Structure formats: structure tokens, C-alpha cells
Amino acid sequence: MATYPIIPILPEGATGLFQMEHIPRKCKICNDNYILAVLASDLERWYTTREPVQDVFHYANAEQREMLISGIHSACFDSIFAD
């Protein structure tokens, strides 16, 4: 069984135990596999309310939000939209 890097997306300063959801992703450009680890409560909120990703995951940076939305790594995204 293959293991993939886990990219945690948590609020700054978060401590303690949280229920996490692991979201498997495969970059649509380079085909790298990875797993995003997010708070289960925020993922449920995003799926059920369809609020903008930047409102639900306000603590995530732009690259992390893009990986949630499209599954594309920041380096691959930059190579597509380079000047």
C-alpha cells in the first residue's frame, strides 16, 4: 500500500485533539498523490452550506485552498498561469 504525504490544514495555534478528515487528492497536472487533513466540522460546513472556501477555511493560505478546490499543487498552478 502506497503512503502519501499528509498536508495538515489547521487554524494557527490549534492545540488539543480534533476530529480530522483526510481528503485524498491527485494533482491534475503532475499526478502526485497527497492527502489534505482538515477539521471534520469545517469540511462538513463547506459541503453542506456551500459557503466560499475562504470563509470556511479562513485560516488556510491560498495554496491550501486551491488544493481543496481543484486538487492542483501551487507549483503546478504557478506553471500554468505563469506570465
C-alpha angles and dihedrals in degrees: 000000000000121000121215131197114267116221110200117211108194137149113268112269093016111161134173131036122324132180103245132195119210114216113196114216136181117200108243091214108042098016093231113155123223140154126234114211112205137165108276092222092055093046091051090048091051093048096045102039099032088217114165112280091238090059096049097038095034089151094057120094123236094264092052092049091050090053089052093050104038106008091235120137117237093243091052091045090052092049091053095048099035116141 
